[in-house]
Amino acid sequence: MRFLLPLLFICSALLCLLPGCEPKEDLLITDASAKLEFSRDTVLFDTVFAQVGTVSKRLWVYNRNSRAVKVDQIRLADTNPGTYSLIINGDERQAASGIEIRGKDSLLILVKARLGAGNINTPFLVAEQLLFTTNGNEQDVKLVAYGQNAYFHGPEERISRNTTWPKNRPHVIYGVVVVDAGVTLRIQPGTRIYSHAGAALLVRGTLLINENTSPATELAPTDTATFVRFQGDRLEPFYSDIPGQWAGIQFDASSRNNVLNFTEIKNAAFGLVIANVRNQLPRPSVTVRNSVFRNISGANLAFSGNGSGGGVIGLSGDFDLTNCLFTNCGEYAVRGIGGGSFNLNHCTVANYTPGFRRETASLHFTTEPASDEPLSNPISTSIRIRNSIVWGSIPDELFFDNSDLYRGSIDIRNSLLRTREYASAADAPGKPGLGNAALSNIINENPKFKSAPDNSAGRYDYRLDTLSPASNKAVYNPLVPRDLLFKVRNTATPDLGAYERVNP
C-alpha cells in the first residue's frame, strides 16, 4: 500500500508528457474541397401578404466532412434590403462570421420575410441570396417570396355606410368587422377574403355577394372566377384543409335580405350563423345559391349552450339553400335551433369527416329556444328538402328533436337520405316516416359519389358516378337550370344533389 501513492504520482507525470489528443471532428479543415451542403437550395414563401410578416422557415446547413469547418461569413446579398431577417444559431442577426460547424454536424438558420406595402395589385416576386463563404468557397441559397398587397380590415372595424369590397386585391380580416344595421356590404365577384385566427364578419345590415345573378339565366363561365372565397390567412399547404382557423360570418337579429351566390366558405369554425335568439320577427333571412361549405368545425365554440360549429346554423333564422355542397363539417352541416325556416333544394350533403370522429347528425333541428332570454314570439319551424342528397359517415344523418310539435311542417321528398331513425314508411311518435313511397325518397342507398372517403383516398369529387341511384331521380325545377359547376340540368330527368351526373 505504501508504494501505491508514488506509483500514481509517476503515472500522472508521464501522462503530462504525452502529446494532447484533440477529437478529430474538432480539428479544422482548411482545404477548399470542404464545401457546405444545405437542406434546400431555395427557401420559398408562397403568397405572402405584403404588410404581414411570414412564419419562420428552417434552413439546415450541413458539414458532411469528418472534421470541423469554419464558415468565414454568412450574409444577405441585400438585393432587397430589409425584406428578409435571420436567426443564426439562436441569435437574431443579419450576418455572422467565424462560425465553426463540427464534423458531421449542422447549423440551423431561421428565415422570415416582410415585404412591405406597395401599390401593385397583382402578385409580385421578391428574391434575395443568402451567401456563405468557407475556405474561399462562395455558396448561396436563394430566398424567394411571392407577395400580394391586400386590403386590411379590423380589428373592431365598423362599416357604417354602403360599401363595396373590390376584387383587385385580397381582403384580410383581423378581429371582428361589423356591418351596421341598415347598411349594405357588397363583395365583387372573384374577391378573396382571408381571416386571421378568431376573426369574424358580423352583419347587422345586409351582405350581398353576386346578388344580381338570376338562377334562371345563369350562364356557364369559362372558369370559377365568379366565386367569392372565404378562408383563413394561413396559406401554407399544411393549413389548406384544416377546420376552425377563423370564426365565420354571423347575421344578427336586425339583418335583412342577405344573398350569397357563388361563394365558398372553408376552414372556419362555422360558415353562416343567424343569431336571433329572442325569435324577433321578421326573422333574419339568408339566401344561399351555388355555394360550398368545406372543412368546418367549431369544437371549442358554443352558441348559448346549444351546440358548436356547423356549415349553416340558424338560431331562429331563415335559410334558403340551393345548389350547395356541405362536406367535412365536424359537428353539423345544417343546424336549426329555436325554430326557423330551412329550405334545401338540389343540395349535396356529403358529410364525411375523415380527420375526426363525428357523432351528430348532419341535419339537426330542434324547437328548443336558442337561449334563456324571453322570446318575442312563439317558435315556429319549417323544414323543406327537395332533390337533395343527405349522406355522410354515420348511419343517421337526420335528426328532428321534438318533431311531433312541427311534423306538419316537415316536407322532405325526392331526396336520397341516410337514416335509420326515419326509414319507416309510416309515421310513429317522434319519428316521421320518410320512407313513405308517396314521398319518392331513396333511403339508405349509397349515392356512389365519383370519389369519396368510403371508396377512395386523396381529394374527393362529390359528383355522381354513372351507376349512382341518385341519377335521373329529381323533379325538374326551372329556377335551378344549372348545377354547381354550371352544367345544364336534364330538363326531363335531372339528378339529385348539387351536381349533374358525370357522363361516361
C-alpha positions in Angstrom: 0.0 0.0 0.0 2.9 2.3 0.7 4.0 2.1 -2.9 0.6 3.0 -4.3 0.8 6.8 -4.0 4.3 7.1 -5.5 3.2 4.9 -8.4 0.1 7.1 -9.1 2.3 10.2 -9.0 4.7 8.7 -11.6 1.8 7.7 -13.9 0.4 11.2 -13.7 3.7 12.8 -14.6 4.1 10.5 -17.6 0.6 11.4 -18.8 1.5 15.1 -18.7 4.4 14.4 -21.1 2.2 12.8 -23.7 1.1 14.9 -26.7 -2.6 16.2 -26.5 -5.3 14.2 -28.3 -7.9 16.5 -29.8 -11.1 14.9 -31.1 -10.8 14.5 -34.9 -14.2 16.2 -35.5 -12.9 19.4 -33.8 -9.9 19.8 -36.0 -10.5 22.5 -38.6 -10.2 21.6 -42.2 -9.0 24.4 -44.3 -9.0 22.7 -47.7 -11.1 24.3 -50.4 -12.8 21.0 -51.0 -14.6 21.3 -47.7 -17.9 22.7 -49.0 -21.2 23.0 -47.1 -24.5 21.3 -48.0 -28.0 22.7 -47.4 -31.4 21.2 -46.6 -32.8 23.1 -49.6 -31.4 25.3 -52.4 -34.4 27.7 -52.2 -36.3 29.0 -49.2 -39.7 29.7 -50.7 -42.5 31.8 -49.2 -45.5 31.2 -51.4 -48.1 34.1 -51.4 -47.2 36.5 -48.6 -49.4 39.4 -47.7 -47.1 42.3 -48.1 -47.8 44.1 -44.9 -47.7 40.9 -42.7 -44.6 39.1 -41.6 -44.3 35.4 -42.5 -43.7 32.4 -40.4 -40.1 31.3 -39.9 -38.8 28.7 -42.3 -35.8 26.5 -41.4 -32.6 26.1 -43.4 -30.2 23.5 -42.2 -26.5 24.0 -43.1 -24.6 20.6 -43.1 -20.9 19.9 -42.7 -20.6 16.4 -44.2 -16.8 16.3 -43.5 -15.4 14.3 -40.7 -13.5 17.4 -39.4 -14.8 20.8 -38.4 -15.1 23.7 -40.8 -15.1 27.4 -40.1 -17.7 29.4 -42.0 -15.9 32.7 -42.6 -19.1 34.7 -43.3 -22.8 34.3 -43.6 -24.6 37.3 -45.0 -27.5 38.6 -47.2 -26.7 39.9 -50.6 -29.1 42.8 -49.8 -30.6 42.9 -53.2 -33.8 43.9 -51.5 -32.7 45.4 -48.2 -34.9 44.9 -45.1 -37.1 42.2 -46.7 -35.6 39.1 -45.0 -34.5 38.6 -41.4 -32.4 35.8 -40.0 -31.9 33.9 -36.7 -28.4 32.2 -36.9 -27.5 29.7 -34.3 -30.2 31.1 -32.0 -29.3 34.8 -32.4 -31.2 37.3 -34.4 -28.8 38.9 -36.7 -28.4 39.7 -40.4 -24.8 38.4 -40.7 -22.3 36.2 -38.9 -18.6 35.4 -39.2 -16.2 32.8 -37.9 -18.9 30.2 -37.0 -17.5 26.7 -36.6 -19.5 23.6 -37.5 -18.1 20.4 -36.1 -17.6 17.4 -38.2 -20.8 15.6 -39.3 -22.8 18.4 -37.6 -25.1 21.1 -38.7 -26.2 24.7 -38.2 -29.8 26.0 -38.1 -30.8 29.3 -39.7 -34.4 30.6 -39.4 -35.6 32.9 -42.2 -38.5 35.3 -42.1 -39.8 37.8 -44.7 -41.7 41.0 -44.5 -42.3 42.6 -47.9 -43.8 46.0 -47.0 -46.8 47.7 -48.5 -46.9 48.7 -52.2 -49.2 49.8 -54.9 -49.1 46.8 -57.1 -52.4 44.8 -57.2 -51.1 41.7 -58.9 -48.8 39.2 -57.2 -45.1 40.1 -57.3 -41.8 38.3 -56.5 -39.0 39.5 -54.1 -35.8 37.5 -54.4 -32.6 37.6 -52.3 -29.5 35.5 -51.8 -28.1 34.1 -48.6 -24.3 33.9 -49.1 -21.8 31.6 -47.4 -18.0 31.9 -47.6 -16.0 28.9 -46.4 -12.3 28.3 -47.1 -12.5 30.5 -50.2 -15.7 28.8 -51.4 -18.7 31.0 -52.3 -22.0 29.3 -51.9 -25.6 30.6 -51.8 -29.2 29.7 -51.0 -32.0 31.6 -52.8 -34.7 33.3 -50.7 -37.9 33.8 -52.7 -41.2 35.3 -51.6 -44.3 35.8 -53.8 -46.0 38.9 -52.4 -49.5 40.2 -52.6 -50.8 43.5 -51.4 -54.1 43.4 -49.6 -56.8 45.4 -48.0 -56.8 45.0 -44.2 -59.9 45.3 -42.1 -60.3 45.4 -38.3 -60.0 44.8 -35.5 -63.3 46.3 -34.4 -63.8 48.0 -37.8 -67.3 49.3 -38.4 -68.8 49.6 -41.8 -71.3 52.5 -41.3 -72.2 53.3 -44.9 -73.0 51.3 -48.0 -69.7 49.8 -49.1 -68.3 47.6 -51.9 -65.2 45.5 -51.4 -63.3 45.4 -54.7 -61.7 42.3 -56.1 -58.4 43.8 -57.3 -56.6 42.8 -54.1 -57.3 40.2 -51.4 -59.0 41.4 -48.2 -57.6 40.3 -44.8 -59.8 40.4 -41.7 -58.4 40.8 -38.2 -60.7 40.7 -35.2 -64.4 41.4 -35.8 -65.6 43.6 -38.7 -69.2 44.9 -38.2 -71.7 45.8 -40.9 -74.0 48.2 -39.2 -77.8 47.9 -39.2 -79.3 49.4 -42.3 -76.0 49.3 -44.2 -75.2 47.1 -47.2 -71.8 45.5 -47.8 -71.4 44.2 -51.4 -68.5 42.0 -52.4 -67.4 42.0 -56.0 -67.3 38.7 -57.9 -64.0 36.9 -57.7 -62.9 38.6 -54.4 -60.7 36.6 -52.0 -61.2 37.2 -48.2 -58.7 35.8 -45.7 -59.4 35.9 -42.0 -56.9 35.7 -39.1 -57.4 33.3 -36.2 -60.7 34.2 -34.4 -61.7 36.8 -37.0 -65.4 37.2 -38.0 -67.7 39.2 -40.2 -70.7 40.4 -38.1 -73.6 41.5 -40.3 -76.3 43.7 -38.7 -77.3 45.1 -42.0 -77.1 43.3 -45.3 -74.4 41.2 -47.1 -74.7 40.8 -50.9 -72.5 38.5 -52.9 -73.2 38.1 -56.7 -76.8 39.0 -55.8 -77.7 40.2 -59.4 -77.2 36.7 -61.0 -80.6 35.2 -61.7 -80.8 31.4 -61.3 -83.0 31.2 -64.4 -80.5 33.0 -66.6 -77.1 31.9 -65.2 -74.6 31.3 -68.0 -71.7 28.9 -67.6 -68.5 30.9 -67.3 -65.2 29.5 -68.6 -63.8 29.2 -65.1 -64.7 29.8 -61.5 -63.6 33.4 -61.3 -67.1 34.4 -60.2 -66.7 32.7 -56.9 -66.1 34.8 -53.7 -63.9 32.7 -51.4 -63.5 33.0 -47.6 -60.8 31.1 -45.8 -58.1 31.5 -43.1 -55.0 33.6 -43.6 -52.5 30.7 -43.1 -51.6 29.9 -46.7 -49.0 27.2 -46.1 -50.1 23.9 -47.7 -50.3 22.3 -44.3 -53.3 24.5 -43.4 -55.2 24.1 -46.7 -57.9 21.8 -45.3 -57.8 22.4 -41.5 -61.1 23.5 -40.0 -61.6 26.2 -37.3 -58.9 28.6 -38.5 -61.3 31.6 -38.2 -64.7 32.2 -36.8 -67.2 32.7 -39.7 -70.0 35.0 -40.8 -72.8 36.0 -38.3 -76.1 37.7 -39.0 -77.7 39.5 -36.1 -81.5 39.9 -35.5 -81.5 43.2 -37.4 -80.0 41.7 -40.5 -82.3 41.5 -43.6 -82.4 40.2 -47.2 -78.9 38.7 -47.4 -77.8 36.9 -50.6 -74.7 34.8 -51.1 -74.3 33.4 -54.6 -71.2 31.6 -55.9 -69.5 31.7 -52.5 -67.1 29.3 -50.9 -66.6 29.2 -47.1 -63.9 26.9 -45.8 -61.7 26.2 -42.8 -63.9 28.1 -40.4 -65.5 27.3 -37.0 -68.9 28.0 -38.6 -69.9 29.0 -42.0 -73.1 31.2 -41.6 -74.9 31.8 -38.3 -78.2 33.7 -37.8 -78.3 34.8 -34.2 -81.9 35.8 -33.5 -82.0 34.2 -30.1 -85.2 36.0 -29.0 -87.1 35.0 -32.2 -87.8 38.5 -33.3 -90.0 39.0 -36.3 -89.4 39.3 -39.2 -86.7 36.7 -38.8 -83.3 37.5 -40.5 -83.1 35.7 -43.8 -80.1 34.5 -45.9 -80.5 33.1 -49.4 -77.5 31.0 -50.5 -77.1 29.6 -54.0 -74.3 27.8 -55.8 -72.1 27.7 -52.8 -69.7 25.4 -50.9 -69.2 24.8 -47.2 -66.0 22.9 -46.6 -63.8 22.0 -43.6 -66.0 23.5 -40.9 -65.6 22.7 -37.2 -66.1 24.7 -34.0 -65.2 22.2 -31.4 -64.3 24.9 -28.9 -67.3 27.2 -29.6 -70.7 27.2 -28.0 -73.8 29.1 -29.0 -75.8 29.6 -25.8 -75.1 26.1 -24.7 -77.0 24.6 -27.8 -74.1 23.2 -29.8 -71.0 24.1 -31.6 -69.8 24.7 -35.2 -71.5 23.9 -38.4 -71.8 24.9 -42.1 -75.2 26.7 -41.6 -76.6 27.4 -38.1 -79.9 29.1 -37.6 -80.8 30.4 -34.1 -84.4 31.3 -35.0 -83.5 32.3 -38.6 -84.5 31.6 -42.2 -82.2 29.9 -44.7 -82.9 29.2 -48.4 -80.2 26.9 -49.7 -80.0 25.9 -53.4 -77.2 24.1 -55.3 -75.0 23.9 -52.2 -72.3 21.4 -51.2 -71.6 20.6 -47.5 -68.6 18.4 -46.7 -66.2 17.8 -43.8 -68.4 19.7 -41.3 -67.3 18.4 -38.0 -70.5 18.9 -35.9 -73.3 19.8 -38.3 -73.9 20.7 -41.9 -77.2 22.4 -41.2 -78.3 23.1 -37.6 -81.7 24.7 -36.6 -82.3 25.8 -33.0 -85.3 27.7 -31.8 -87.3 27.2 -34.9 -86.9 29.0 -38.3 -87.3 28.1 -41.9 -84.9 25.8 -43.8 -85.4 25.2 -47.5 -82.9 22.9 -49.2 -83.2 22.3 -53.0 -80.6 20.4 -55.1 -78.1 20.3 -52.2 -75.5 17.7 -51.6 -74.6 16.9 -48.0 -71.6 14.6 -48.3 -70.5 15.0 -44.7 -67.6 12.7 -44.4 -65.2 13.8 -41.6 -62.0 11.7 -42.2 -59.9 13.8 -39.8 -62.0 13.3 -36.7 -64.9 11.4 -35.2 -68.4 12.9 -35.6 -71.5 11.6 -33.7 -74.0 14.3 -34.5 -76.4 14.1 -37.5 -75.5 16.4 -40.4 -79.0 17.9 -40.4 -80.2 18.6 -36.9 -83.3 20.5 -35.8 -84.9 21.4 -32.5 -87.6 23.8 -31.3 -85.8 24.3 -28.0 -85.1 28.1 -27.5 -81.7 29.3 -28.6 -81.1 31.0 -25.2 -82.7 31.7 -21.8 -83.8 35.2 -22.9 -87.5 35.9 -23.1 -88.9 35.1 -26.5 -90.5 37.9 -28.6 -92.7 35.5 -30.5 -93.8 31.8 -30.4 -91.4 29.4 -32.0 -92.3 28.0 -35.4 -90.4 25.6 -37.6 -90.5 24.7 -41.3 -88.2 22.2 -43.0 -88.4 21.6 -46.7 -86.0 19.4 -48.6 -86.2 18.7 -52.4 -84.0 16.9 -54.9 -81.1 16.6 -52.4 -78.7 14.1 -51.1 -78.2 13.8 -47.3 -75.3 11.4 -46.8 -72.2 11.1 -44.6 -70.1 8.9 -42.4 -72.7 7.9 -39.7 -75.9 5.8 -40.1 -78.3 8.7 -39.0 -77.7 11.9 -40.9 -81.0 13.5 -39.9 -82.4 14.3 -36.5 -85.6 16.1 -35.6 -85.9 16.9 -31.9 -89.5 17.3 -30.6 -90.7 16.5 -34.2 -94.3 15.9 -33.1 -94.6 19.7 -32.5 -93.8 20.5 -36.1 -94.4 17.3 -38.0 -96.8 19.0 -40.4 -94.0 21.4 -41.4 -91.5 18.7 -42.3 -91.7 18.2 -46.0 -88.9 16.0 -47.4 -89.3 14.4 -50.8 -87.5 13.3 -54.0 -84.2 13.0 -52.0 -81.6 10.4 -51.1 -81.3 10.1 -47.3 -79.1 8.2 -44.9 -81.3 7.5 -41.9 -82.3 4.5 -39.7 -84.5 6.6 -37.4 -86.9 7.8 -40.1 -86.6 5.0 -42.6 -90.1 3.6 -42.0 -92.9 4.1 -44.4 -95.3 5.1 -41.6 -95.1 7.9 -39.1 -94.6 7.0 -35.4 -94.4 9.1 -32.2 -91.4 11.4 -32.7 -90.5 9.7 -36.0 -91.8 11.0 -39.3 -91.8 8.2 -41.9 -89.6 9.4 -44.7 -89.7 6.0 -46.4 -93.3 6.5 -47.4 -93.4 5.7 -51.1 -95.5 8.8 -51.8 -92.5 10.9 -50.9 -90.3 9.3 -53.6 -87.3 9.3 -51.3 -84.4 6.9 -51.6 -83.5 5.5 -48.2 -80.0 4.2 -47.3 -78.7 3.6 -50.7 -75.1 4.7 -51.2 -75.2 7.6 -53.7 -71.9 6.4 -55.3 -70.0 9.7 -55.5 -67.3 9.7 -58.1 -64.6 9.9 -55.3 -65.4 9.9 -51.5 -63.6 8.7 -48.3 -65.6 5.4 -48.4 -64.3 4.5 -51.9 -61.0 6.3 -52.5 -58.2 8.3 -50.9 -57.0 11.8 -51.6 -59.0 14.7 -53.0 -62.7 14.0 -53.2 -65.2 14.5 -56.0 -68.9 14.6 -55.0 -70.3 14.5 -58.5 -72.3 11.3 -59.1 -70.8 8.1 -60.6 -72.6 6.7 -63.7 -74.2 3.9 -61.5 -75.5 6.3 -58.8 -79.0 5.6 -57.6 -79.4 9.4 -57.4 -79.2 9.7 -61.2 -82.3 10.8 -63.0 -84.4 10.9 -59.8 -85.0 14.6 -59.4 -88.0 16.7 -60.4 -87.0 19.5 -62.7 -87.2 23.0 -61.3 -86.9 25.8 -63.9 -85.4 28.1 -61.2 -82.4 25.7 -60.9 -81.5 25.1 -64.5 -77.8 24.5 -63.9 -75.8 22.6 -61.3 -73.0 23.8 -59.0 -70.4 23.5 -61.8 -72.7 25.5 -64.2 -73.7 22.4 -66.2 -77.1 22.4 -67.7 -79.5 20.0 -66.0 -81.5 17.4 -67.8 -85.0 19.0 -68.1 -86.8 15.6 -68.2 -84.9 13.6 -65.5 -82.3 15.7 -63.7 -80.1 14.2 -61.0 -80.4 14.6 -57.2 -77.9 16.8 -55.4 -75.9 19.8 -56.5 -74.2 18.1 -59.5 -75.5 16.5 -62.7 -74.1 13.0 -63.2 -70.7 12.6 -64.8 -71.1 11.4 -68.4 -69.2 8.2 -69.3 
